[in-house]
Amino acid sequence: MTSHKDATSLKLSDSSVMTDTAAANDNGANNNATNNSTLDNGVDLAAVIDPYFRPDANTIVCGALDDTKVLALAKAGIELVINLQPDDELSFDESAAVERAGMQYEHLPINGAADLKQLKILAFDNILRQHYGKKIAVHCGSGNRVGAAIALRAGWLRGRKMDTAMERGRSHGLTKLEDEVYKRLLVPR
């Protein structure tokens, strides 16, 4: 059995190993970009897409797309683009651009806090379940609505505790809608 003291010292030694590894790189800050670039067929998506969130190896969360970003996602091996922007926010035919680039396309418009309802989150969950295991890019204007949908999905549909649901949302871009999501998670569904 490991005591708490031993676990703490183990954490410190693991941390120092990570620090030493980062220091061994020419530029420790580029280590994450290099790792993501390896995951993405050599494409540095963080250099092309802003904002850019990478909550896990198969998920990219970003803001609004254009033709250049769509092509970068396709080169990076993305199989599915999920768009949460309403039509009036789109500046080009995103569906056609995504399909021309060889990816699948799903459109589930979420028009701000008013659309953060259980039926929308259920529809979002359905899309994610249908495409489980695929490399996906989920986007809205800034990533904020994506993060909100992820947090609500975690809380309402997955039964995650408030802190866990909110952290999932933040890792997927939740910012301005954080208070609204918190209030909605307080209400049992």
N, C-alpha and C positions, 0 to 999 in steps of 0.2 A: 504494500500500500504506500502511495506517495503522499508525503505530508504537504501541507500548504506551502511551507518554507521551500521544500524541494521544487515544487511546481513553479514558485516564483523565480528561483534561480535558473530553472530550465528556460523560462520565458526570457530572462535576461540574456542567457547565452544564445538562444535562438535569435533574439533581436540583434545582438552584436554580430552574429554570423551574417544576418541580412544586411547590416550596415557595412560590414567588411566587403560583402559581395558588391553592393552598390558603389562603394568607394573604388573597387577594382575596375569598374567600368570607366571609360573615358569621361562619360557624362551620365551620372546616376539618374538624372531626370529623364533621359531618353530611354532608359531601360524598359519602362512600361510601354512606350510607343514601339520599341523594337519587338517586344513580346506580342503586342497586338498586330504589328505588321506581319509577323510570322504566321499568326492565326488567319490573317486576311490576304493570303496569297501575295505577300510583299507590298500591299497597298497600305500606306500610312493614312488611314481614314481621319485621324485627328488633325492632320494637316489640311484636309479638304473640307471637313464638315465641322461647323461650329454653330451651336454647342454640340458637344459630343460626349456621351456617357457610355460606359462599357460595364454594365452590371455583372455580366458573365461572358464566357467564351462564345456563346451562340446568340447574344443579344446586343444590339446597338440601338441606342436611343439618341435621337437628334432633333434638330429643328427642321424648318421647311426645306424641301428639296428643290433642286433645279436639274436641268439636263446633265450638267457636269457631275453633280453629287450622285445622281442615279447611276451614271456610268461607273463611278468609283465604287459604289456599293456592289454593282454587278461584278466588277473585276475582283472585288474582295471576297466573292463567293456567297454573297447574300442570296438566299433562295426566295424570301418573301418580304415584301414591304407592306406594313400596316400603316395606313394614313388615318389619323384622327382629326385632321383639319376639315372644316366644312367647305363646301364648294366655293363660297364667296371669298375664301382666303387663298385659294389656289391661283397661281399666275400662269400655269401652263397645264397641258393635258398630262397629268402625272400618270394616270392609268396606262395610257398608250406608251409613254416613255419607259415605264417599268417593264411592261410586257415586251416591248421591242428589245430591251436589254436582256431578256430571257428569264426574268423573275416573275413570281406570282404577285398578285396585288389584291389587297383587301382594303375597303374603305368603310370606316365607321366614324362618321362625323360626331365630334363632341364640341359643342359650342359653349365653352366655358363652364362655370360652376352650375348653371341651370341644367345642364345635361348630365351631370354626375349622379345619375339615378341608377337604381338597382337593375333595371332592364338593360341599360347601356353596358353596365359592368358584366352582366350575364352574357351579353352578345360578345363583348371583348374576350371574356373567358372562353367562350365557344370557339372563337377564332384561334386563340392560343392553343387550345386543346387539339383542334383539327390539325394544326401544324407543329405539334410537339416534336422536338428533336431537330427541327430545321434551324438553319442560321437565319435570323430575322433582323430587320430594321423596323423599329416602331417610331413614328414621328408625329409631331404636331408643329405648331409655330416655333416653340422653344424647348419642348420636352416636358414642360410643366403639366400639361393635361395627361401625358403618358404616365408621369409619376403619380398623378392623382388617381388614375385608373388602376395602376398597379397596387397602390396602397389600399384602395377600396376593395379590390379583388382579394388581397391578402387578408383583410379584416372581415369583410362580409362573407366571402365564399370559402376561404381557407381556414377561418377561425383563428387567425393569428392575433396575438395580443397587440394592444395599441402601439407600444414601442416598436415592435417588430414590423408591423404594417407600415408605420410612418417611416422607418428606416428603409424599408424596401422601396417606398415611394421616392424618398430622397435619392437613393442610389440610381433611380431611373429618371431623375430630373425634376422632382417636385420642389417647387419654390413658392411662388405667389399664392397658390391654392392650398397651402399647408393648413391654415386655420380652418378653411371650409372643410377639408378632408377630415381633420381632427373632429370637428363638430359632427360630421356625418357618421364617423366611426363610433361616436358615443351612443348613437341611436341603434338599438338592436334591429336586425333585419330578419 
